[in-house]
Amino acid sequence: MSDAIAVSFEEIIYQIKLTCQIPSKIEDVVQRKIIISKAEEIGIQLETKELQQAADDFRQMNKLWNANDTWLWLQKHCLSLDEFEELVRIRLLSSKLAQHLFANQVESFFIGHLLDYAQVIMYEVVLDDEDLAMELFYAIQEGDMNFHEVAHQYIQDPELRRCGGYQGRLSRQDLKPEISAAVFAATPPQLLQPIVTSKGIHLILVEELIQPELTESLRQKILSSLFFEWLNKQVKQANIVTQFHPQVSGLAV
């Protein structure tokens, strides 16, 4: 199709309505208003230098390496320069508000959820036959085979077979409850007795249990989680009054 297709602002709003996104967009607006109101209540100030750094960080994150890249990005998203500055201001306000409200709660939250942040390095072969799984388990235990040989012989997926069933670094949330209970009770390196789940019979080699550390990345993740949990509660408690009145047709529902 070579003819240009005109898209108006009204048509964009109409499309948002047709895709049932109005409630989520209202929630986004309410969140922004709550952030601004709470920051004003607390007295959070934004310095020009902070705003400039936040804008630079945003451009870098979005690979806007020069002025031309930035202008093209603004055009793509229908943003004026003032609106871009407001976008950056809200992001920075959110960050400073989160720090103010929850920075002193991060460590206690981390300590209270240590089990959730533990991780495991493990290898896995999933079989369909429980008798075969037990046979292979004892063969590995007795040294007749090693786990890599079992993985190479019984894993169907080529990439997974090449890496010997390596699953990477996993948390409790990444595993089925019956598997995580056994895995995190292991004394590595340890081959676990076959575990039956709805997916099959799991033969698992636990190589290493990684004790959690409060890294800067995890600190920010916890801080963000606490902040958005608080923000969502504020939205639910808010008395939202929408200043528009959608028309409802006579279609029977």
N, C-alpha and C positions, 0 to 999 in steps of 0.2 A: 504494500500500500504506500503510494508516494504522496498522496494528499496530506496536508497538515491537519492535525486534529486539535481543535481548540479545547482547552480545559479551563473552566472558570472556577473561582473560589467557591461559588455556591455549589457547583458540581462536586467539588472535593468534600464539602460538608455533607452533601447528600450521600456520597459514597460511604462516608464514615457512619452515617445513619443506617444505610442498607447493610453494612457489615456488622451492625450491632455493637459498635465501639463507643457509642455515646456515654454509657455508664463508666467505662474505664477512663475516658477523657475527662469526665466530670471529676472523677477521683484524682486524676493528675492535677487538675486545677486546684482542688481543695488542698492537696498536699503542698503545692507551691504556696498557697495563701497561709497555711499553718506554719510553714517554715519561716516565711517572712515575718509573720506576726510574733512567733516565739522568739525569733532573733531580736526583734525590736524590743520585746518585753525584757529580755535579758540584758540588752544593751550591747550586742555584738557589733563591732565596728569593722569595716573593711578598708584597709589602707590601699592607696593607689598602687603601691609596689606589689602588694599581694594580688590585686586584681590582674596586674600585668603578668605576673608569674603564672597565675591560674590560666590566663589566656594563652600564654606560651606553651604551657603543659598540654592544654586542650589541643592546640594546633599540632604539637608533636605527636600526641596520641592518635590523631586522625590523619597523620602524614601530610599535613599542610605545610610544606617546607618553605614556601615563599608566598608573597602577596598574591600572585596570580592563582596559586592553588587555593588560597583562602577565599578569594572572590568567587571562583568557580564553585566552591563548596557552598558559599552563602547563596548563590543563585540557585543551585540545585535544591536547597532546602527552603527557598523563598524567605530568607532572613535578611533584614537590613543590618547595618553595622550596629545600630543601637540595640536591636534585638539579640544580636550575637553577644554584645556586652552584658545584656540582661541574663542571657543563658549562662554565661561564665559567672556572673554575680550570684545567681541562685545556687549553682554548683558549689561555689566557695562558701556561701552561707550555710548550706547543708553540711559541708565538711566541718566548719567551725562549730556549728550547733551540735553535731554529733560528738565532737571532742568535748565540748562543754558539759553535755548531759551525761555522757557514758564513759569517758576516758578512764575514770577511776573505778569502773566496774569490770573492766576487761579481764584483769588478772583473776579476780574472784570467780568470774564466769568460767574462765579457762580451767581453773583448779576444780570447779564443780562439775566439769564435763571432760575430765581427762580421758576417760574411757572412750569417748566419742572421737578423740583426736589421735588415738593410737593407730598405727598403720602396720601392715604386714607385707613382706615380700614372699610370694608363694608361686608354686607351679601346680598345674592342675590338668588331669585327664578325666574326661567325663565319658562313662561307659554305659551301655544298655543292660549288661548282664552282671548281676550282683555276684554270682559265683565266680565269674571271670575276674571281677574286681578284687575279690578276696584272694584268688589264686595269684594275681599279680602283686598284691600287697605282700604276701608271704614270700614270693620270689625275690622281691626287692629287699625285704628284711633279711633273708638268708644269703643275699649276695649273688644269687643266680642271675639277676638282671639289675640294671640301675634305672632310675626314673627316666633319664633321657632316652634310653632304649624303648621303654614302655610308651613314652610320648611319641617317639618317632614311628612306632608301629601302629598305635591305636588312635592317634588324633587325625581327623579327616581334613581339617582346614590346613592348607599348605603353609601359610604364614605362621600360624600357631605351632604347627609341627616343627618348623625350622627353628623356632626359639624354645623348643622343648616344653611347651605348655606354660611358658612364663606369663604371669598375669599382671606384672607391674606392681606398683605401690598402691595398696588398697586400704580403705578405711572400713570400719564396721558397717557403715551404711551401704557400702558397695556389695556386701555379701548377704546371702540368705541367713536368717537368724540361726538356723541349725548348723550352718557352716561357720559363721563368725564365732559362735560359742566355743566350738572345738579349736578353731584356728588360734584364737587369742588366749586359749588355755594351754597351748603347746609350749614345749621347751625346745627351741630351734637349735640346730637343724633337726626336724622331726617329720617322719612320714606318718600321716594320720590314717587310722583305720577308715575304710570306705564309708562315705556318708551318703545316705539315700535322700534325694529330694525329688520334686516333681520333674526336674530337668533330667535326672538320671542318677547314676552312682558316681560320686566324685572321689577320685584318688588324688590326694593333695600332699605336696611336700612343702612344709613351712620352712623357709630358709632363714628368715630374720623377722623379729618383731621390733618395730621402731617406736621408741618411747616419744611421746609428744613434747615439742618445745614451743614456747611462745615466741615465734619468729615475728618480724615486723609485718610480713604478709598475713600471717594468721591473726595478728593483733588488729589489723585493718578489717579483716573479714568479720571478726567478732564484733568490732565497733559498728560496722555497717549493719550487721544483723540486728544488734540491739536497737540501733537508731530506727531502722525501718519497721521493726516490731512496734516500737513506740509510736511512730508516725501512722501506721495502719490503725492502731487503737484510737488515735486522735481523730482520724477520718470517720471511723465507725461511730464515735461519740458526737461528731459534729452535727449541727442542725443545718442541713444543706438546703438552700432555697435556690432553685434554678429560675433564671429570669427569661425563660422562653416557654412557650406552650405548644408542643407538637400537636398537630392535628391527627386525629384518629379516624380512619375511614369507617364506613358501615360494613366492612368485611366481617362476616361471622367467624368467630374464633372459638 
